[in-house]
Amino acid sequence: MLNVTDATCDYGLAQTAEGCVHTLSSFCHNQYILLQIVYCVMGLLAMAVCAFKYIQAVRRNGAKLQQQIFLLCMYASFTILVRGVDPMSYGHYTPRPISHFLTDSCTATLYTIYIKSLSFYISLTQHGAVTKPKSVVVCERAAICLIWAFYMACDISSISKKGFGGVRSTIQLYVSAGFLCAVSTGFTIYGIRVIRRLESIDTVTMNNPRVLFDSRMIDTCRSIDYNSEESQAVLEEVKRRPLRPADRIRKVLFVTESMSLLCVASQVYFGYTRYHAPAVELECANGVNCDELKMPLSPMHVLHPW
């Protein structure tokens, strides 16, 4: 493992016979251009979808929390778009701390959305109200501040040693996986409680119908021809009825927890592999193994828009 010395190039530059004049991207130019395109396309698409959802929420007088979440998603999408300017700082346009900030602030924003949704579920199950009590608000803000403080500290620490300093990516990935495990566990527990609460409300509603059928309506129902076009249209309309609130929450919970499990597994896997892999960027900055530079699209970054 090579160390950072006075002769080491700044992060993003390669040590060659001419000195520190070539960028890391010059050794993997095609992959660099491809990543720029991928980040820009993903960022633009995600921003467009989030902006559309936000406008819809405003027009329909959606809940304040819903509007906040769409705004946060727009910011996360914006960070993906900006990362396309200089992916991984290989072009030496964007300083490494800024590049790290864009990635980490996107992750912290997604965790913020997760925590806000969790605190909303806690308010519904424990207090039976949409308005969050003070204790829940305090815990929510404390958790969000903790996550942002951790990522900002990691980004600031990367300023040292010509951009090669800071918390090891392995440690950061493991801590991030721990954060996600804690939040997703709480989200699962309280999400299930919300589903049960909604199902109990649906049961009460079904057992106390508001419409009373008289004998003439019953006779009419008995005389329906279910093979007629009118009857088929009615049946199709029933099939197209929107999902019950409990079913919608169950679907959201399943998708969210599936993605969380995939993210945790990816963080642990890449934390392990990076611990045993050499720092190719540092080696190239010292004039070694520059030909081995590669720029594969990180699966962790692919999961961000989802």
C-alpha positions in Angstrom: 0.0 0.0 0.0 1.5 3.3 -1.1 1.4 6.4 1.0 0.8 10.1 0.2 4.1 11.9 -0.2 5.2 15.3 -1.6 5.6 13.7 -5.0 2.1 12.2 -5.0 -0.3 14.0 -7.4 -3.5 15.5 -6.3 -6.6 13.3 -6.5 -7.8 13.0 -10.1 -4.3 13.3 -11.6 -1.9 10.6 -12.7 1.9 10.6 -12.1 3.6 10.1 -15.5 7.0 11.0 -17.0 5.6 14.4 -17.8 4.5 14.9 -14.2 1.0 15.5 -12.8 -0.5 16.6 -16.1 -2.8 13.7 -17.1 -6.1 13.1 -15.5 -7.3 9.7 -14.3 -10.1 9.9 -16.9 -7.5 9.8 -19.7 -6.8 6.2 -18.9 -10.4 5.2 -19.1 -11.9 7.8 -21.4 -14.7 5.8 -22.9 -16.0 4.6 -19.5 -15.7 8.2 -18.2 -17.9 9.6 -21.1 -20.4 6.8 -20.6 -20.7 7.5 -16.9 -21.3 11.2 -17.7 -24.1 10.3 -20.0 -25.6 7.8 -17.5 -25.6 10.2 -14.6 -27.0 13.1 -16.6 -29.8 10.9 -18.0 -30.7 9.4 -14.6 -30.6 12.8 -12.9 -32.8 14.5 -15.5 -35.4 11.7 -15.6 -35.5 11.6 -11.8 -35.8 15.4 -11.5 -38.6 15.4 -14.1 -40.6 12.7 -12.3 -40.2 14.4 -8.9 -41.1 17.8 -10.2 -44.2 16.4 -11.8 -45.2 14.7 -8.6 -44.6 17.8 -6.6 -46.7 20.0 -8.9 -49.5 17.4 -8.7 -49.3 17.4 -4.9 -49.5 21.2 -4.7 -52.4 21.4 -7.1 -54.3 18.7 -5.2 -53.5 20.3 -1.9 -51.5 17.3 -0.8 -50.2 16.9 2.7 -47.2 19.0 3.7 -45.1 15.9 4.4 -45.8 14.7 0.9 -44.7 18.0 -0.7 -41.6 18.0 1.5 -40.7 14.5 0.4 -41.0 15.4 -3.3 -38.8 18.4 -2.8 -36.2 16.3 -1.1 -36.3 13.8 -3.9 -35.8 16.7 -6.4 -32.6 17.7 -4.5 -31.4 14.1 -4.5 -32.0 13.9 -8.3 -30.1 17.1 -8.7 -27.0 15.7 -7.0 -27.1 12.8 -9.5 -27.3 15.2 -12.4 -24.4 17.3 -11.1 -22.3 14.2 -10.6 -22.3 13.7 -14.3 -20.1 16.8 -14.7 -17.1 14.9 -13.3 -17.8 11.3 -12.2 -15.7 10.3 -9.2 -13.5 13.4 -9.8 -11.5 11.5 -12.4 -11.5 14.5 -14.7 -10.0 16.8 -12.0 -12.8 19.3 -12.6 -14.6 18.7 -9.3 -12.5 18.5 -6.1 -12.9 15.2 -4.4 -14.6 16.6 -1.2 -17.3 18.2 -3.4 -17.7 14.9 -5.3 -18.1 13.1 -2.0 -20.5 15.7 -0.8 -22.8 15.3 -3.8 -22.9 11.5 -3.3 -23.2 11.6 0.5 -25.8 14.4 0.6 -27.9 12.3 -1.8 -27.7 9.4 0.6 -28.4 11.6 3.6 -31.4 13.1 1.8 -32.9 9.6 1.1 -32.3 8.7 4.8 -34.1 11.9 5.8 -37.1 10.9 3.7 -37.0 7.5 5.3 -36.9 9.0 8.8 -39.7 11.5 8.1 -41.9 8.6 6.9 -41.1 6.6 9.9 -41.9 9.4 12.3 -45.3 9.8 10.5 -46.1 6.1 11.0 -45.1 6.4 14.7 -47.5 9.3 15.1 -50.3 7.4 13.5 -49.9 4.2 15.6 -49.0 5.7 19.0 -50.9 8.9 19.0 -53.6 8.3 16.4 -53.0 11.7 14.8 -51.3 13.0 11.7 -49.8 15.9 13.6 -46.5 14.8 15.1 -46.1 15.2 18.9 -43.1 17.0 20.2 -41.3 13.9 21.4 -41.5 12.4 17.9 -40.3 15.6 16.3 -37.3 15.8 18.6 -36.3 12.3 17.9 -36.8 12.8 14.1 -34.6 15.9 14.0 -31.9 14.3 16.2 -31.7 11.3 13.9 -31.5 13.5 10.8 -28.9 15.7 12.3 -26.8 12.7 13.3 -26.8 11.3 9.8 -26.0 14.6 8.1 -23.2 15.3 10.7 -21.6 11.9 10.0 -21.6 12.4 6.2 -20.4 16.0 6.4 -17.6 15.0 8.7 -16.5 12.3 6.3 -16.5 14.8 3.4 -14.6 17.5 5.3 -12.0 15.0 6.3 -11.3 14.0 2.7 -9.7 17.5 2.1 -6.5 16.4 3.8 -3.6 14.5 2.1 -4.2 15.9 -1.4 -7.8 14.5 -1.5 -6.8 11.0 -0.4 -7.5 11.6 3.3 -10.7 11.1 5.3 -12.6 8.2 6.7 -12.0 5.0 4.8 -14.9 4.1 2.5 -15.1 0.7 4.2 -16.0 2.3 7.5 -18.4 4.7 5.9 -20.2 1.9 4.1 -20.6 -0.2 7.3 -21.9 2.8 9.3 -24.3 3.6 6.5 -25.5 0.0 6.5 -26.1 0.3 10.2 -28.1 3.5 9.8 -30.2 1.9 7.1 -30.8 -1.3 9.2 -32.0 0.7 12.2 -34.3 2.9 10.2 -35.7 0.1 8.0 -36.4 -2.1 11.0 -38.4 0.7 12.6 -40.2 1.4 9.3 -41.2 -2.3 9.1 -42.4 -2.5 12.6 -44.6 0.6 12.5 -45.6 0.1 8.9 -47.1 -3.3 9.9 -48.9 -1.5 12.8 -50.3 1.1 10.4 -51.5 -1.7 8.1 -53.3 -3.5 10.9 -54.9 -0.2 12.1 -56.2 0.5 8.6 -57.5 -3.1 8.2 -59.4 -2.8 11.5 -61.0 0.5 10.2 -61.9 -1.2 7.0 -63.5 -4.1 8.9 -65.6 -1.7 11.0 -66.7 0.1 7.9 -67.7 -3.1 6.1 -69.7 -4.3 9.1 -71.6 -1.1 9.4 -72.8 -0.3 5.8 -74.4 3.1 5.3 -76.7 2.0 2.5 -79.7 -0.1 3.3 -81.2 -2.2 0.6 -85.0 -2.6 0.4 -86.8 -5.6 -1.2 -87.1 -4.0 -4.6 -83.3 -3.4 -4.8 -82.7 -7.1 -3.8 -85.1 -8.2 -6.5 -83.3 -6.0 -9.0 -80.0 -7.5 -8.0 -81.4 -11.0 -8.5 -82.6 -10.2 -12.0 -79.2 -8.9 -13.2 -77.8 -10.7 -16.3 -74.1 -11.0 -15.6 -73.4 -11.9 -19.2 -74.8 -8.6 -20.5 -72.6 -5.8 -21.7 -73.8 -3.5 -18.9 -73.0 -6.1 -16.3 -69.6 -6.7 -17.7 -68.9 -3.0 -17.6 -69.9 -2.9 -13.9 -67.6 -5.8 -13.1 -64.7 -4.2 -14.9 -65.3 -1.0 -13.0 -65.1 -3.0 -9.7 -61.8 -4.5 -10.8 -60.4 -1.0 -11.5 -61.3 0.3 -8.1 -58.3 1.9 -6.3 -56.5 -0.1 -3.7 -57.6 0.2 -0.1 -55.2 2.3 2.1 -54.0 -0.8 3.8 -53.1 -2.5 0.5 -51.3 0.6 -0.7 -49.2 0.8 2.5 -48.5 -2.9 2.2 -47.2 -2.4 -1.3 -45.1 0.6 -0.3 -43.7 -1.3 2.6 -42.8 -4.3 0.5 -41.0 -2.3 -2.2 -39.2 -0.1 0.4 -37.9 -2.9 2.5 -36.8 -4.9 -0.5 -34.8 -2.0 -1.7 -33.4 -1.4 1.8 -32.3 -5.0 2.1 -30.6 -4.8 -1.3 -28.8 -1.6 -0.3 -27.6 -3.1 3.0 -26.3 -6.2 1.3 -24.6 -4.0 -1.3 -23.0 -1.8 1.3 -21.7 -4.7 3.3 -20.4 -6.5 0.1 -18.6 -3.4 -1.3 -17.2 -2.5 2.2 -15.6 -5.9 2.3 -14.3 -5.9 -1.2 -12.9 -2.4 -0.9 -11.1 -3.3 2.3 -9.1 -6.0 0.5 -8.7 -4.1 -2.8 -5.8 -1.7 -3.4 -6.5 2.0 -3.8 -5.8 2.3 -7.6 -6.3 6.1 -7.6 -3.5 6.5 -5.0 -1.3 4.0 -6.9 -1.7 5.9 -10.1 -1.1 9.3 -8.4 2.3 7.7 -7.4 2.9 6.5 -10.9 1.9 2.9 -10.5 -0.7 0.7 -12.2 -2.4 3.6 -14.1 -3.3 1.1 -16.8 -5.5 -0.8 -14.4 -7.9 2.1 -13.8 -11.5 1.3 -14.5 -14.7 3.2 -14.0 -17.6 0.8 -13.5 -21.0 2.3 -12.6 -21.4 1.8 -8.9 -24.5 -0.3 -8.0 -25.0 1.9 -5.0 -25.4 5.0 -7.2 -27.8 3.1 -9.5 -30.0 2.4 -6.4 -30.1 6.1 -5.5 -32.9 7.1 -8.0 -35.0 4.2 -6.8 
